[in-house]
Amino acid sequence: MGNSCFGKRRRTDHAYGPQVPQNVNSRGEEAQLWSPVPRLYPDRPHNGIVMLRGSHMFTCDMNYIWNMDVESLVLLTLKEIRRLVDNNQEPPLSIIRLNEIGESESGWVQVVQAMISTIPMDDPLGPAVIALLLDECPLPTVETVEKLYDILKPSAELAQEALHLPAKHRNFTCILGCVAGILAGLKSVELLKDSVLEYLLTLLDPKFAQEVVLFALVALEKFAQTGENKATIRKSGIQEKLMELEKYQDSSLTKFREVGFCAQWCLDNTLPIDGRTLTFEGLSMEKCNVILNDHDVSEYLKISADGLEARSDALSFESVRSTFCVDEGTWYYEVLVLTDGVMQIGWATKQSKFLNHEGVGIGDDEYSFSYDGCRQLYWYNAKSRPHDHPQWKPGDIIGFLIDLEKKQMVFSRNGISFPPVNDVFQSVCSGFFAAASFMSFQQCRFNFGMTPFKFPPKVPFKKFNDYAFLPPEKKIILPRFQKMKLLSSMSISESSCSICCDMDANAKLVPCNHGGLCMDCAVQVEQCPLCRVKISKRIQLSPADPGLYQDEIG
Amino acid sequence: MSTSAGLPRRILKETQRLMAEPVAGISAIPAEDNARYFHVEITGPKDSPFEGGIFKLELFLPEEYPMAAPKVRFVTKIYHPNIDKLGRICLDILKDKWSPALQIRTVLLSIQALLSAPNPDDPLANDVAEQWKVNELAAINKVLTVLDMI
């Protein structure tokens, strides 16, 4: 479970069924006053909170919690989030209370100020909790955020304070990024005041703590989601700063690598500059036969140009699978952990679903199994059980061994193996891809065997990279702007199925006799999509002679 | 599912058509880097209490689309018995009456129609529905207050 580490809420109201709109973080540009927020999903705590506020959840803690000051509530939330792993758990009272406080304008400012002053630098879940709490609170108005500006007075001078108060500025930049994401559109244009832009740009300097540089960069990237801001940011000379920071991509220090990764990603995807070679164009991918699959990934995950490193700066629980899967024998891959927050890394078949907005990822269904080194849990079928490995740290190497003959998986941390597990083999025994899910601001790098493993297992095993094959065109992680351009230039044949627009429309439905769709789509519906009459038979028409019946499917 | 650069052709086709032949009173623009996410604006229908208002919505096409309905919500505050304060919409075609033959454009037309004809008997916002049933005029006044028109 990812963002929904609070778990799913019980629902009684029919109206909150699975149809409710879900959020997507807007990457949009023009003229949107509001941006989407993952505010509405039924599994997500706010719904629970809305329900609960009414009546039935008064416990003896209530008075205690309700009398706590905002700072203590924030710290309590930070502590409780780690423990919330069960699907049916209620959201912690501290969150319900903070949400209530955040309803008013002054309350929102108070909650945000409390987060800025109390969230410590070294808590792996700190920034993720900031993102979650902001998402919990009602959307702020521009005026409310301006109140916050009045108090903190962001400017180039204020940025210098980050030298001795890094936590405060890491938290503030993280909040700016989240707000820019939540309010993408016209509001985000209003919020990117000159002084704010100067504040963030000044922080893009390696003399500041890397966490501060990183979140200033992420905030600028989120502001740049809105076209007008993007133009302003482009003109600010940010690219030179990014090209400096990009050099940290291969640093041996993980905090620097995060900055390097984000700077490079930004230059390749969000703020490309004329004259700079896109990273993928300068790479030799000859020896690389397996990468993270750019076509099998939830929409906000950032994948490096070489396809082996991934990071999420979104609020949703982002997932990805590798391009190669294994069916028999013993296989091993390694992951370099770059951040110490929540990631669920392991094995997943194609049947495993990525529902990023619902907080469902690897280990959250019966077709995948994952290792979570932050909360120290194994995940299978959305249930977790503790393992007694130490909490992971940036720089750790996690090993993933799968033995498809013995039907077991062995996880290791820096070469120390733990007892085998076999849960997932109850449901599936082949077709396993390497796979991972990422909570906000998490990053890791995969090694599928192209470079030597740090801790190769003692048993005989095979490497993905020795057995996989990828044609050169599939080894390219195309930058987003190029991908969108490619999409809009494609055309669609008129004789194609009206449902998928992909296959030939070759099916006819009985008894209603409606057609215009393909057999693949026809078998997925029980009622005719046009007249809702129950389908008793699907008839496949011959491509040569549409009148001639080829095949019948009941 | 067959895809072009990760995006089903169906979504591609709908997007192209939405751009080429926009519907009156409705605009739906895909996000710059997420083709499954649309920024939507619907103008309040003529002769409805919502006339003169511009309503912003977000629309997201889930992985299963078109076999599953798009997810839509209002981001502009609206006082309407079938729309709750978080912008969630109670509309049958977004739930059990979804059909893959429906499209983004038809969904948005239905939402526009819902603004013309609120249905207080199938409420999502109970307090609003109650008000609507007891005293429609007062409810409409409330709409106008929220719209900042009186």
Interface residues (C-beta under 8 A of the other chain):
Chain A: A15 Y16 G17 Q19 V20 P21 Q22 N23 V24 S26 R27 G28 E29 E30 A31 Q32 L33 W34 S35 P36 R39 L40 H46 V50 G185 Q225 G227 N269 D294 H295 E299 Y300 K353 F354 L355 H357 L478 R480 F481 K483 M484 L486 L487 S488 M490 I492 S496 S498 I499 C500 C501 D502 M503 C521 Q524 V525 Q527 P529 L530 R532
Chain B: M1 S2 T3 S4 A5 G6 L7 P8 R9 R10 L12 K13 T15 Q16 I29 P30 A31 E32 D33 N34 A35 R36 Y37 H39 K56 E58 L59 F60 P62 E63 P66 M67 A69 K71 V72 R73 V75 T76 D84 L86 G87 R88 I89 C90 L94 K95 W98 S99 P100 A101 P123 L124
